[in-house]
C-alpha cells in the first residue's frame, strides 16, 4: 500500500492511505540506511511496516517536512513585535529550497499602521511575494487565506505566538488546536505545537502545522551563494567588478552603488547570513564535512553498503590468504 506520513510520534508513523490512518513502524533496513522519514513523505507499507520512502518533490530541513507545495510564513504585527530580520530568515530559507512563499501578517486587530503596511508591501510585494493581512480573532482576511491554500499542501512557519494554530482554528473551528499566550516578560510566544503534523482543514485545504522556532541559521551554504537568496542584491552581481564580490566593501561593487534600492533590513540580514556562511566555510576547510554513504543502488534497488573499515578488513584478509598460498607453492 502507498500513503502519506501525517505525523510522527516517538517511533510511530501515522500514515494516511485513502481515508484511513495506519500506525506504522519502519523496517530495520531503513534504519540501517539512516534514511529519515518526515511529515509529508510518501511511503510504501504493508502490515503496518514501512518498507520504502518514495522520491520527494520538495524538502525542507528545518522544520523537517516534505512534498509541500508552498510555505506560508506567519508573522505577528504585534505581540510579539514584527521582526524583519527573522522574517528574512524564513523567506530566504524558502528561497534556498525553491518553494513558493506566502507572507501572512496576523493580529491586524491589534493595530496596523499605514506606514508599516506600506513598508511591508514595498519590500516584499516588489520582490513578487504574495502578502496578506489577517486577524484570527476577528476572522479578518481568512477567506483570502483559504483561497491561497486551496488545493495545496502548505507548511505554516513562524515564531511561537504569531498565531499559526489560531489561524487554523479560524478556518475550521471544529479542529480546536491548542493555542498559547505571548509571555509578557519575554515578549514571545510559548510552544503549543510540538511536532510537524498534516491537518486536513477541509476537503481541499491541507496544512502542516510546525513548531515555532527562531534559530534558523545559514551555516550550511558557502559565502559566495548567500546573495542568491536576495533577488534585489543578486540582480546587480553580474555587473560587479569582481566575479567573487561579496558586496561588503569591495571596489567596483555594483550592489554598494545601488544601496538606495535595497531595504536596510534586507541588507543587514544578508550580512548576518554571510557571517554564518563563513563559519560553515571554516568548518569545511579545517574539518571537512564529507561522510560515507550508507547505501547504494544495485539493480535499481537501494542496498546497505559495507563500511570502508569492513571493506578494508576484507581486502586484508584476502591478501593474507593469497600471500599464504604463494608461500606454500614456493615451499613445494
Secondary structure, 3 states (H helix, E strand, C coil): CEEEEEEEECCEEEEEECCEEEEEEECHHHHHCCCCCCECCEEEEECCEEEEECCCCCEECCCCEECCCEEEEEEECCCCCCCHHHHHHHHHHHHHCCCEEEEEEECHHHCCCHHHHHHHHHHHHCCCCEEEECECCCCECHHHHHHHHCCCEEEEECCCCCCHHHHHHHHCCCCCCCCCCECCCCCCECCCCCCCEEEECCCCCEEEECCCCCCCCCCCCCHHHHHHHCHHHHCCHHHCCCCCCCCCCCCCCHHHHCHHHCCHHHHHHHHHHHHHHHHHHHHHHHCCCCCCCCEEEECCEEEECCCHHHHHHHHHHHHHHHHHHHHHHHHC
